[in-house]
Amino acid sequence: MQVPTIPIYRVLNSQGKVINPDHDPGFEKEDLVEMYKVMVKTSIMDRILYQSQRQGKQMPVHYTGAKVNIQAVSSPLGTQIPQAAGYAYALKQRDRDACAVCYFGEGAASEGDCHSAMNMAATLDCPIMFFCRNNGYAISTATKDQYRGDGIASRGIGYGIPAIRFDGNDLFAVYNATKAARKLCVEEQRPVVLEAMTYRVGHHSTSDDSTAYRSVDEVKHWDTVDTPINRIRNYLTGRAWWDETQEKEFRSNARGEILRGFKEAENTKLPNPLLIFDEVWDELPVQLQAQKDELIKHCMKYGENYPLQNHEEMK
């Protein structure tokens, strides 16, 4: 039996042309150029750090920051999803004019944690955006071997959650969809599932060889033709907001800036080890305070066995 699939919402086509002018978000020149610069600089930085990791350097990505409301994820796959649903429920209980957003891939969507989180959010009307980045291959498994249903967006519908699928390589579509989802979450106090259809150009990790499960030509197409960076660049050049001279100059300067920052970071002392206990709890629980005290005593007694001289002072 043929069942209609959820369509993919787009604003820009592969060449960076607006499909329907009514959906152009109308960014100011300065704002869009800045977005483009961030995209380009991030791409350059990714390639530099990827090669650096190949040389044995560790590149953890568990970013966190209380001031900007970013909670670190855990290494186990998908554990952040029910945590985010719980946080959204807490926001609802406090009558906060806000919502939570949780990012994960389609591979993590196969974890039981994802289903539990969606069901909890649906039944308790938690203001959360479940943002799935469907890159087609998870860690190393094509979507055709991951699931048989209509992607991830359809799962939201199955749980009674509004859902939207959009082109994840289209900055304008991502912006419009996310803005609309947040409005619904906050104003109606309910969850939304967002599925961004995109593509992972690089290997999943330095231990992954993606040529084992996809062709080089396929990757080349997505890396050179249908890329989010090229779409925005074409849009900008079409409006005479960007040109080839600016492109070459910016890329050169951005690479130099990143390499200088990289060198500066290598010459900077590592953080105080005690910071591992910060920005997790408002007040440190008794058991963690005991662990912190034990760590201090341990380092005082056996400090010569650790490279503490490479770290900021423990205080």
Beta strands, then each sheet from edge to edge (+ up, - down):
strand 1: 100-105
strand 2: 128-134
strand 3: 163-167
strand 4: 192-197
sheet 1: 1+ 2+ 4+ 3+
end
